[in-house]
Amino acid sequence: MGAAQTFTRIGDEGSRIIQSFCPVCGATVHYKIDDMPEMIAIPVGGFADQTFPAPTVSVYCLRQVPWVEITADPLTRHD
């Protein structure tokens, strides 16, 4: 355990994405996107609450692996 480490990459649109991750297990804790400074994204897998709301937006749908199925309704898809 300890302080989160960061990894910076460039997104498809050219903005920087700064991912903070656990230095022990490598799980993403949260990430920030330079073009959206008011937002901090937290992967839903970081929540253990079984009643956590289903997603309402899915991005990169064209890259989705075939075994992933998102059935939330309504769901906005972005390819």
C-alpha positions in Angstrom: 0.0 0.0 0.0 1.0 3.6 -0.2 0.6 6.7 -2.3 -1.0 6.2 -5.7 1.4 6.3 -8.7 0.4 8.1 -11.9 0.7 7.2 -15.6 0.1 9.8 -18.3 -1.0 8.9 -21.8 -2.4 10.8 -24.8 -6.0 10.0 -25.7 -7.5 9.6 -29.2 -8.4 13.3 -29.4 -4.9 14.4 -28.3 -5.6 15.3 -24.7 -3.6 14.1 -21.8 -5.1 11.4 -19.5 -3.5 11.1 -16.1 -4.3 7.8 -14.4 -3.7 7.2 -10.7 -3.2 3.6 -9.8 -2.4 1.4 -6.8 1.4 0.7 -6.8 0.7 -2.8 -5.3 -2.0 -4.3 -7.5 -2.0 -1.9 -10.4 -5.7 -1.2 -10.3 -6.8 2.2 -11.6 -8.0 4.3 -8.6 -9.1 7.4 -10.6 -8.2 9.4 -13.7 -8.3 12.9 -14.9 -8.5 14.3 -18.5 -6.8 17.6 -19.2 -9.7 18.8 -21.4 -12.2 18.2 -18.6 -10.5 19.6 -15.5 -13.7 19.7 -13.4 -14.1 15.9 -13.7 -12.4 13.1 -11.8 -13.4 9.6 -13.2 -13.5 6.6 -10.9 -13.8 3.2 -12.5 -17.1 1.5 -11.4 -15.0 -1.6 -10.3 -13.7 0.5 -7.4 -17.1 0.3 -5.7 -18.1 -2.8 -3.8 -21.7 -1.7 -3.5 -24.0 -4.2 -5.4 -26.7 -1.5 -5.6 -24.4 0.9 -7.5 -26.4 2.3 -10.5 -26.0 0.8 -13.9 -24.1 2.8 -16.5 -26.0 5.2 -18.7 -23.1 5.9 -21.2 -20.9 3.5 -23.0 -17.8 4.8 -25.0 -15.6 3.1 -27.5 -18.4 0.7 -28.4 -16.6 -0.3 -31.6 -13.6 -1.5 -29.6 -15.8 -3.4 -27.1 -14.7 -7.1 -26.7 -17.4 -9.5 -27.8 -17.9 -11.0 -24.3 -18.9 -7.6 -22.7 -22.6 -6.9 -22.6 -24.0 -3.7 -21.2 -27.8 -3.9 -21.0 -28.7 -0.7 -19.1 -31.7 1.1 -20.3 -31.5 3.8 -21.3 -27.9 3.7 -22.5 -26.2 6.3 -24.7 -23.5 4.7 -26.9 -20.5 6.5 -28.4 -18.5 4.7 -31.0 
